[in-house]
Amino acid sequence: MLTGIDKKIKNLTLELTQILSIVGTAEENNVVERIYDRFREMNYFINHPERVKYVPVEDDNLNRKSVMAIVKGEKKKSNKTVILIGHTDTVGISDYGDIKEYATKPLELAEKLKNLSLPEEALKDLESGRYLFGRGIFDMKCGVATLMTLVEMFSDHVEDLEGNLVFAAVCDEEGNSGGMLSVVKELVKLMEEENFDYQAVIDADYMAPRYEGDDSRYIYVGTVGKLMPSFYVAGSEAHGGDPFRGIDPNHISSAIVEEIDFNTKYCDKAEGEVTVPPISLRQQDLKTEYSVQTARTSYLYFNYSTHKSTPDEVLEKILEGARIAFEKVISNLNTEYEKYCKANNFPFERLPWKARVMSYEELYNRVKEERGLELDKRIDDLNQKLLAEERIDERIHALRLVEAVHSMWSDKDPVVIAYLSPPYYPHNHVKGDSELEEKLLNVVREVIDKTESEYEIRIKKFYPYISDLSYVSAPKDENAIDSLKNNMPGFGIKYSLPIEDMQTLNLPVVNIGPFGKDAHKFTERLEKHYSFHVAPRLIHDTIRGLLNE
């Protein structure tokens, strides 16, 4: 049944790669429509056209959409169903510079790259002939092509298929996952209408070396999560010629970065696997003009990966981190001020600043005590005003709400407000506690054991790169969800998650992807042999194992 599948996957990979589909543009629909057309040309879907459909992204000003295809096995009646997902969008091509017109043309790009100064490893891979280069070929057009080819293969032999397949080619994965979030609702609807008994979700997103010289191949049973801890810092302005009269919010922000950024004490750990440490994604003051006055406010946010910590637990950690940072700033300021006074023969008195850190929820409650319903009306009015700005970033929307609430507070002393910015990706920890989790782990182990190849294939518990696999489950602990909603300004207004649908699905996940290197770099490349020969067979056998008794 798998004869010739490698060639089909390669050809389809090249075809899809050549269709530009940069995230956040209307061009995303180009590849989605081609995928839809390819399915409609398959024999099975010619006979069952109703089983291929578009799933529009809700409230999307670009009118983007995803594709869903359903195959129902006929070997014997079974409600068991495996979900397959892959994303169709890519990051941009500006990093290719003068040769960006070839970024999505792998065969031509290889020749152009020979004229550039490449990193040693990339040059070696280019010269080897074992890799295909191109934007999106690795992340993740090959994975989509693999899943499409497998769906076609199973659909051509439905008489041998026990159970069902649901494949979703989703847009916007590199952005805010609007495609997957809309698909989640459709999956719940299908489950109710078709009585599907979902077994697991399989993604075919990319897999890369984890460290220098790593030559293993990985199957990830589970996926990492992500939060965006954010800080609004209100300092006290001063004249630049008399800076000790104030406290600089940029100073406090920088101290928070120094405390949290790349600090492995904030790594999340589970089953011997450790997340990357937090990394700052933005830091700036909010002063809008030039003057010789120090800034009054600043803000910053971090990428924070999780394996087991829930939103309330992460918030507690970063509140403590901000307290440590603020206290260091005050201590250092007093030290330097004392030196300054001594150098000028001025009398020294300790500066009046106190380290104050609180959550957005705490700020809201304090202002609500003072202003009552006036606060909620202000928030509602601002939400409507911000929603009218279609292109406003979700993170800026959240920031504007924090600013507004803080501005209504009578207390104007320096303070750090910790909150959560969108997006939120729940981690999915497949422990083996449930029947479905245990089954998925057992199937993957059996598939690896029986697969003959020259590669060392290993199981890891968390796919280390943010992916749409996060959205087929969500924490059920009320404290975790309440903390998320109460500390993410604009949740349910500008940014929403189908939490209840995610909790309803509550599925284990696995990523079995192609192998390559340098995703999101101009040297992005796909290793052909593993990606076209081995990974498809691993996915095929995992599907069979999950559907068969």
C-alpha positions as CSV (number, residue, x, y, z in Angstrom):
1,M,0.0,0.0,0.0
2,L,2.9,2.4,0.7
3,T,4.7,1.6,-2.6
4,G,5.6,4.9,-4.3
5,I,4.4,7.1,-1.5
6,D,7.8,8.8,-1.1
7,K,7.7,10.1,-4.7
8,K,4.1,11.4,-4.3
9,I,5.0,13.2,-1.1
10,K,8.1,14.8,-2.6
11,N,6.2,16.1,-5.6
12,L,3.3,17.4,-3.5
13,T,5.8,19.0,-1.1
14,L,7.4,20.9,-4.0
15,E,4.1,21.9,-5.3
16,L,2.8,23.3,-2.0
17,T,6.1,25.0,-1.2
18,Q,5.9,27.0,-4.4
19,I,2.6,28.6,-3.3
20,L,3.4,31.6,-1.2
21,S,1.4,31.6,2.0
22,I,2.9,34.0,4.4
23,V,1.1,34.2,7.7
24,G,-1.1,37.3,8.3
25,T,-1.8,37.8,4.6
26,A,-4.7,37.0,2.3
27,E,-2.2,34.8,0.3
28,E,-2.7,32.2,3.0
29,N,-5.8,31.2,1.1
30,N,-3.9,30.4,-2.0
31,V,-2.4,27.2,-0.6
32,V,-5.5,26.3,1.3
33,E,-7.6,26.5,-1.9
34,R,-5.0,24.3,-3.8
35,I,-5.3,21.7,-1.0
36,Y,-9.1,21.8,-1.2
37,D,-8.9,21.3,-5.0
38,R,-6.5,18.4,-4.6
39,F,-8.8,16.7,-2.3
40,R,-11.8,17.3,-4.5
41,E,-9.8,15.6,-7.4
42,M,-9.3,12.4,-5.3
43,N,-11.6,9.5,-6.2
44,Y,-13.0,9.1,-2.7
45,F,-14.0,12.7,-2.5
46,I,-15.4,12.8,-6.0
47,N,-17.9,10.2,-4.6
48,H,-18.2,12.0,-1.2
49,P,-17.8,15.7,-2.0
50,E,-19.6,16.6,1.3
51,R,-16.7,15.2,3.2
52,V,-14.3,18.0,2.1
53,K,-15.1,21.5,3.3
54,Y,-13.7,24.9,4.3
55,V,-13.6,26.0,7.9
56,P,-13.5,29.8,8.0
57,V,-11.5,31.6,10.6
58,E,-14.0,33.4,12.9
59,D,-14.1,37.2,12.7
60,D,-11.1,37.3,10.4
61,N,-10.6,40.5,8.4
62,L,-8.6,38.6,5.8
63,N,-11.3,35.9,5.3
64,R,-8.8,33.1,5.8
65,K,-9.9,29.5,6.0
66,S,-8.8,26.0,6.7
67,V,-9.7,22.7,5.0
68,M,-11.2,19.7,6.6
69,A,-11.4,16.2,5.0
70,I,-13.1,13.2,6.4
71,V,-12.6,9.6,5.5
72,K,-14.9,6.9,6.9
73,G,-13.5,3.4,6.9
74,E,-15.6,0.5,5.7
75,K,-13.8,-2.6,6.9
76,K,-16.2,-2.9,9.8
77,K,-18.3,-0.4,11.7
78,S,-16.2,1.5,14.1
79,N,-16.5,5.0,15.6
80,K,-12.8,5.2,16.4
81,T,-11.3,8.3,14.8
82,V,-7.9,9.7,14.4
83,I,-7.4,13.4,13.9
84,L,-4.5,14.6,11.6
85,I,-3.5,18.3,11.5
86,G,-0.9,20.4,9.7
87,H,-0.5,24.1,9.1
88,T,-0.4,25.7,5.7
89,D,1.1,29.1,6.5
90,T,4.8,30.1,6.7
91,V,6.8,32.9,8.1
92,G,7.9,35.7,5.6
93,I,10.7,35.7,3.0
94,S,12.5,39.0,3.7
95,D,15.4,37.1,5.2
96,Y,16.3,35.8,1.7
97,G,17.3,39.3,0.7
98,D,18.1,39.7,-3.0
99,I,17.1,36.1,-3.8
100,K,13.7,36.2,-2.1
101,E,11.9,35.6,-5.4
102,Y,13.4,32.1,-5.3
103,A,12.6,31.5,-1.6
104,T,9.6,29.2,-2.5
105,K,11.3,27.6,-5.5
106,P,13.5,24.8,-3.9
107,L,15.1,23.5,-7.1
108,E,16.2,27.0,-8.3
109,L,17.0,28.2,-4.8
110,A,19.7,25.6,-4.4
111,E,21.7,27.2,-7.3
112,K,21.2,30.7,-5.9
113,L,22.4,29.7,-2.5
114,K,25.7,28.5,-4.0
115,N,26.6,32.1,-4.6
116,L,26.1,33.2,-1.0
117,S,28.2,32.9,2.1
118,L,26.5,30.2,4.1
119,P,27.2,28.8,7.6
120,E,29.5,25.8,7.4
121,E,26.8,23.2,8.3
122,A,24.3,24.7,5.8
123,L,26.9,24.7,3.0
124,K,27.8,21.1,3.8
125,D,24.2,20.1,3.6
126,L,23.7,22.0,0.4
127,E,26.6,20.3,-1.3
128,S,25.6,16.8,0.0
129,G,22.4,16.8,-2.2
130,R,20.5,15.2,0.7
131,Y,18.5,18.4,1.5
132,L,15.9,20.5,-0.2
133,F,16.0,24.2,0.7
134,G,13.1,26.7,0.7
135,R,10.7,28.7,2.8
136,G,8.1,26.5,4.4
137,I,9.4,23.3,2.8
138,F,10.4,22.1,6.3
139,D,7.9,24.1,8.4
140,M,5.6,22.6,7.3
141,K,4.6,22.0,3.7
142,C,6.3,18.6,3.7
143,G,4.2,17.5,6.8
144,V,1.0,18.7,5.1
145,A,1.9,16.9,1.9
146,T,2.7,13.7,3.9
147,L,-0.7,13.8,5.6
148,M,-2.6,14.5,2.4
149,T,-0.9,11.6,0.6
150,L,-1.7,9.3,3.5
151,V,-5.3,10.4,3.5
152,E,-5.5,9.7,-0.2
153,M,-3.9,6.3,0.2
154,F,-6.4,5.3,3.0
155,S,-9.3,6.7,1.0
156,D,-8.4,4.6,-1.9
157,H,-8.6,1.5,0.3
158,V,-11.5,2.3,2.6
159,E,-12.5,-1.4,2.5
160,D,-9.3,-2.1,4.5
161,L,-9.7,0.9,6.9
162,E,-11.2,0.3,10.3
163,G,-12.3,3.5,11.8
164,N,-12.2,7.1,10.5
165,L,-9.8,9.9,9.7
166,V,-10.3,13.6,10.1
167,F,-7.6,15.8,8.5
168,A,-7.4,19.5,9.0
169,A,-5.0,21.7,7.0
170,V,-5.1,24.9,9.2
171,C,-4.0,28.4,8.5
172,D,-2.5,31.0,10.8
173,E,-0.4,28.7,12.9
174,E,2.5,31.0,12.8
175,G,0.3,33.9,14.0
176,N,-2.5,33.5,16.5
177,S,-3.8,30.0,15.5
178,G,-7.1,31.3,14.3
179,G,-7.3,28.3,11.9
180,M,-7.0,25.7,14.6
181,L,-9.2,27.5,17.1
182,S,-12.0,27.5,14.5
183,V,-11.3,23.8,13.6
184,V,-11.6,22.8,17.3
185,K,-15.2,23.9,17.4
186,E,-15.8,21.9,14.2
187,L,-14.2,18.8,15.7
188,V,-16.6,19.0,18.7
189,K,-19.5,19.4,16.3
190,L,-18.4,16.4,14.3
191,M,-18.0,14.3,17.4
192,E,-21.5,15.0,18.4
193,E,-23.1,14.6,14.9
194,E,-21.1,11.6,13.7
195,N,-20.6,10.0,17.2
196,F,-16.8,9.9,16.5
197,D,-14.7,8.4,19.2
198,Y,-11.5,10.4,18.9
199,Q,-8.4,8.5,19.8
200,A,-5.6,11.0,19.5
201,V,-4.3,13.9,17.4
202,I,-1.3,13.4,15.1
203,D,0.6,16.4,13.8
204,A,3.4,16.2,11.2
205,D,5.2,19.5,12.1
206,Y,9.0,19.6,11.7
207,M,11.6,17.8,13.8
208,A,15.1,19.1,14.2
209,P,18.4,18.4,16.1
210,R,18.1,19.4,19.7
211,Y,21.8,20.1,20.2
212,E,25.0,20.4,18.2
213,G,25.8,17.0,16.6
214,D,22.4,15.5,17.5
215,D,21.6,12.8,14.9
216,S,18.6,11.2,16.6
217,R,15.1,11.3,15.2
218,Y,12.3,12.1,17.6
219,I,8.6,11.3,18.0
220,Y,7.0,13.7,20.5
221,V,4.1,12.4,22.6
222,G,2.8,15.6,24.1
223,T,3.6,19.2,23.5
224,V,5.0,22.3,25.2
225,G,2.7,25.1,26.3
226,K,3.2,28.9,26.3
227,L,2.2,31.9,28.3
228,M,3.1,35.6,27.8
229,P,3.9,37.1,31.2
230,S,3.8,40.9,30.9
231,F,4.6,43.8,33.1
232,Y,3.3,47.3,33.1
233,V,5.7,49.5,35.1
234,A,4.7,52.8,36.6
235,G,7.7,54.8,37.9
236,S,8.0,58.4,38.9
237,E,9.2,60.9,36.4
238,A,12.0,63.4,37.0
239,H,14.1,66.0,35.2
240,G,17.0,64.4,33.5
241,G,19.3,66.8,35.4
242,D,18.0,65.6,38.8
243,P,17.2,61.9,38.2
244,F,17.3,60.8,41.8
245,R,14.1,62.7,42.3
246,G,12.3,60.0,40.4
247,I,12.5,56.3,39.6
248,D,12.9,55.2,36.0
249,P,10.5,52.6,34.8
250,N,13.1,51.6,32.2
251,H,15.4,50.8,35.1
252,I,12.8,48.6,36.7
253,S,12.0,46.9,33.3
254,S,15.6,46.2,32.7
255,A,16.0,44.7,36.1
256,I,13.0,42.4,35.4
257,V,14.7,41.3,32.2
258,E,17.9,40.7,34.0
259,E,16.1,38.6,36.6
260,I,13.9,36.5,34.3
261,D,15.5,36.5,30.8
262,F,17.3,33.3,30.1
263,N,17.2,32.4,33.8
264,T,16.9,28.6,34.1
265,K,15.3,28.8,37.5
266,Y,12.1,29.7,35.7
267,C,12.3,26.7,33.4
268,D,9.4,24.3,33.8
269,K,10.3,20.6,34.3
270,A,8.4,17.3,33.9
271,E,9.5,13.7,33.6
272,G,13.2,14.8,33.2
273,E,12.5,17.2,30.4
274,V,13.1,20.9,30.8
275,T,11.7,23.8,28.9
276,V,13.8,26.6,27.5
277,P,14.0,29.5,29.9
278,P,11.9,32.6,29.4
279,I,13.0,35.0,26.7
280,S,12.0,38.7,26.4
281,L,10.0,39.5,23.3
282,R,9.4,43.2,23.8
283,Q,10.6,46.0,26.2
284,Q,10.0,49.7,25.7
285,D,8.9,52.8,27.6
286,L,5.6,54.4,26.8
287,K,6.8,58.0,26.5
288,T,5.4,59.5,23.3
289,E,7.6,62.6,22.8
290,Y,11.1,63.8,23.4
291,S,11.8,65.9,26.5
292,V,14.4,66.0,29.2
293,Q,12.0,64.2,31.5
294,T,12.4,60.6,32.3
295,A,9.6,58.2,31.3
296,R,6.6,57.7,33.5
297,T,5.7,54.2,32.3
298,S,7.1,51.2,30.4
299,Y,6.1,47.7,29.6
300,L,7.6,44.4,28.6
301,Y,6.6,40.8,28.0
302,F,8.2,37.3,27.8
303,N,7.8,34.0,26.1
304,Y,7.3,31.5,28.9
305,S,7.2,27.8,28.0
306,T,5.5,25.3,30.2
307,H,5.4,21.5,30.8
308,K,3.3,21.3,33.9
309,S,2.8,24.8,35.4
310,T,-0.7,26.3,35.0
311,P,-1.4,30.1,34.5
312,D,-2.0,30.7,38.2
313,E,1.3,29.0,39.0
314,V,3.3,30.9,36.4
315,L,1.8,34.2,37.5
316,E,2.9,33.5,41.1
317,K,6.5,32.8,39.9
318,I,6.7,36.0,37.8
319,L,5.2,38.2,40.5
320,E,8.0,37.0,42.8
321,G,10.6,37.6,40.0
322,A,9.4,41.1,39.6
323,R,9.6,41.8,43.4
324,I,13.2,40.6,43.4
325,A,14.0,42.9,40.5
326,F,12.3,45.9,42.0
327,E,14.0,45.5,45.3
328,K,17.4,45.3,43.6
329,V,16.7,48.5,41.7
330,I,15.8,50.3,45.0
331,S,18.9,48.9,46.7
332,N,21.2,49.8,43.8
333,L,19.7,53.3,43.6
334,N,20.3,54.0,47.2
335,T,23.9,52.7,46.9
336,E,24.6,55.0,43.9
337,Y,22.7,57.9,45.5
338,E,24.9,57.7,48.6
339,K,28.0,57.7,46.5
340,Y,26.7,60.7,44.6
341,C,25.9,62.6,47.8
342,K,29.3,61.8,49.2
343,A,31.1,63.0,46.1
344,N,29.2,66.3,46.2
345,N,29.3,66.7,50.0
346,F,25.5,66.6,50.1
347,P,23.6,65.1,53.0
348,F,22.3,61.6,52.3
349,E,18.9,60.2,53.1
350,R,17.5,57.0,51.8
351,L,15.2,57.4,48.8
352,P,11.5,57.0,49.5
353,W,10.7,54.2,47.0
354,K,9.1,50.9,48.0
355,A,9.0,47.8,45.9
356,R,5.3,47.1,45.0
357,V,4.2,44.4,42.6
358,M,0.7,43.1,42.0
359,S,-1.4,41.2,39.5
360,Y,-3.8,42.8,37.1
361,E,-6.6,41.1,39.0
362,E,-5.5,42.8,42.2
363,L,-5.2,46.2,40.5
364,Y,-8.7,45.8,39.1
365,N,-10.2,44.9,42.5
366,R,-8.6,47.9,44.1
367,V,-9.8,50.3,41.5
368,K,-13.3,48.7,41.6
369,E,-13.5,49.5,45.3
370,E,-12.8,53.1,44.5
371,R,-14.7,53.7,41.3
372,G,-17.4,50.9,41.2
373,L,-19.4,50.5,38.0
374,E,-17.5,53.5,36.5
375,L,-14.5,51.2,36.0
376,D,-16.5,48.6,34.1
377,K,-18.0,51.2,31.9
378,R,-14.6,52.6,31.1
379,I,-13.3,49.2,30.2
380,D,-16.3,48.4,28.1
381,D,-16.0,51.7,26.2
382,L,-12.3,51.2,25.6
383,N,-12.8,47.7,24.4
384,Q,-15.3,48.9,21.8
385,K,-13.0,51.7,20.7
386,L,-10.0,49.3,20.4
387,L,-12.1,46.7,18.5
388,A,-12.8,49.4,15.9
389,E,-9.1,49.4,15.2
390,E,-9.1,46.2,13.1
391,R,-5.3,45.9,12.9
392,I,-4.5,46.6,16.5
393,D,-2.3,43.9,18.0
394,E,-3.8,41.7,20.7
395,R,-0.9,42.5,23.0
396,I,-1.3,46.3,22.6
397,H,-5.1,45.9,23.2
398,A,-4.3,44.2,26.6
399,L,-1.7,46.9,27.4
400,R,-4.2,49.8,26.8
401,L,-6.7,48.2,29.2
402,V,-4.0,47.9,31.9
403,E,-3.1,51.6,31.3
404,A,-6.7,52.7,31.6
405,V,-7.4,50.8,34.8
406,H,-4.2,52.0,36.4
407,S,-5.0,55.6,35.4
408,M,-8.2,55.5,37.3
409,W,-6.4,54.5,40.6
410,S,-5.9,57.2,43.1
411,D,-2.6,55.6,44.2
412,K,0.1,57.1,41.9
413,D,3.1,55.6,43.7
414,P,5.5,53.4,41.6
415,V,4.2,49.9,41.0
416,V,4.7,46.9,38.7
417,I,1.5,45.3,37.4
418,A,1.9,41.7,36.2
419,Y,-0.5,40.3,33.7
420,L,-0.8,37.9,30.9
421,S,-0.9,38.9,27.2
422,P,-2.3,36.7,24.4
423,P,-1.8,34.1,23.2
424,Y,-2.1,31.1,25.5
425,Y,-1.0,27.6,24.5
426,P,-1.8,24.9,27.1
427,H,0.8,22.3,27.4
428,N,-0.3,18.7,26.7
429,H,1.4,16.3,29.1
430,V,0.7,12.7,28.0
431,K,1.5,10.8,31.3
432,G,-0.4,7.6,30.5
433,D,-2.9,8.3,33.2
434,S,-6.0,7.8,31.0
435,E,-6.8,4.9,28.7
436,L,-6.3,7.0,25.6
437,E,-2.9,8.3,26.8
438,E,-1.7,4.8,27.7
439,K,-2.9,3.5,24.3
440,L,-1.0,6.3,22.4
441,L,2.2,5.7,24.3
442,N,2.0,1.9,23.7
443,V,1.2,2.3,20.0
444,V,4.2,4.7,19.5
445,R,6.5,2.4,21.3
446,E,5.4,-0.6,19.2
447,V,5.7,1.4,16.0
448,I,9.3,2.5,16.8
449,D,10.3,-1.1,17.8
450,K,9.1,-2.6,14.6
451,T,10.4,0.2,12.3
452,E,13.6,-0.8,10.5
453,S,15.8,2.1,9.5
454,E,19.3,3.4,9.9
455,Y,18.2,6.1,12.3
456,E,17.9,6.1,16.1
457,I,14.3,7.0,16.7
458,R,13.5,8.2,20.2
459,I,10.3,9.1,22.1
460,K,10.3,12.5,23.9
461,K,7.4,13.7,26.0
462,F,7.0,17.3,24.8
463,Y,7.1,18.7,21.3
464,P,9.5,21.7,22.0
465,Y,8.1,24.2,19.5
466,I,4.8,26.0,19.9
467,S,2.1,24.2,17.8
468,D,-1.6,23.8,17.3
469,L,-1.5,20.6,19.2
470,S,-2.0,22.7,22.3
471,Y,-5.6,23.4,21.5
472,V,-7.1,19.9,21.8
473,S,-7.1,20.1,25.6
474,A,-7.1,22.7,28.4
475,P,-6.7,22.7,32.1
476,K,-9.9,21.7,34.0
477,D,-8.8,23.2,37.3
478,E,-11.0,26.3,37.9
479,N,-8.1,28.3,39.6
480,A,-6.0,27.9,36.5
481,I,-8.7,29.0,34.1
482,D,-10.0,31.8,36.4
483,S,-6.4,33.1,36.8
484,L,-6.0,33.2,33.0
485,K,-9.3,35.0,32.4
486,N,-8.9,37.5,35.2
487,N,-5.3,38.4,34.4
488,M,-5.5,38.6,30.6
489,P,-7.1,42.0,29.9
490,G,-9.5,41.7,27.0
491,F,-9.9,38.0,27.2
492,G,-13.2,37.0,25.6
493,I,-13.3,40.4,23.7
494,K,-10.2,40.8,21.5
495,Y,-8.7,37.4,22.2
496,S,-10.8,34.3,22.8
497,L,-10.2,30.6,23.3
498,P,-12.9,27.9,23.0
499,I,-11.9,26.6,26.4
500,E,-15.0,24.5,26.9
501,D,-14.5,22.8,23.5
502,M,-10.8,22.2,24.2
503,Q,-11.8,20.6,27.6
504,T,-14.4,18.5,25.8
505,L,-11.9,17.1,23.3
506,N,-9.2,16.5,26.0
507,L,-7.1,14.4,23.6
508,P,-3.5,13.1,23.8
509,V,-1.3,14.3,21.0
510,V,1.8,13.1,19.1
511,N,4.0,14.9,16.6
512,I,5.7,12.7,13.9
513,G,7.4,15.1,11.5
514,P,10.0,15.3,8.8
515,F,13.6,16.0,9.7
516,G,15.5,19.1,8.7
517,K,17.2,22.2,10.0
518,D,17.0,26.0,10.4
519,A,13.2,26.6,10.5
520,H,12.5,30.3,10.2
521,K,16.0,30.9,8.7
522,F,16.9,31.5,5.1
523,T,18.8,28.2,5.3
524,E,15.6,26.3,6.2
525,R,16.0,22.8,4.7
526,L,14.5,19.4,4.6
527,E,16.4,16.1,4.8
528,K,14.9,14.0,2.0
529,H,15.4,10.4,3.0
530,Y,14.0,10.4,6.5
531,S,11.2,12.9,5.5
532,F,10.0,11.0,2.4
533,H,10.7,7.4,3.4
534,V,10.7,6.9,7.1
535,A,8.4,9.5,8.7
536,P,5.4,8.7,6.5
537,R,5.6,5.0,7.5
538,L,5.8,5.9,11.2
539,I,2.6,8.0,10.8
540,H,0.9,5.3,8.8
541,D,1.6,2.7,11.4
542,T,0.6,4.9,14.2
543,I,-2.8,5.6,12.6
544,R,-3.3,1.8,12.1
545,G,-2.3,1.1,15.6
546,L,-4.7,3.6,17.0
547,L,-7.7,2.5,14.9
548,N,-7.2,-1.2,15.1
549,E,-8.4,-3.3,18.1
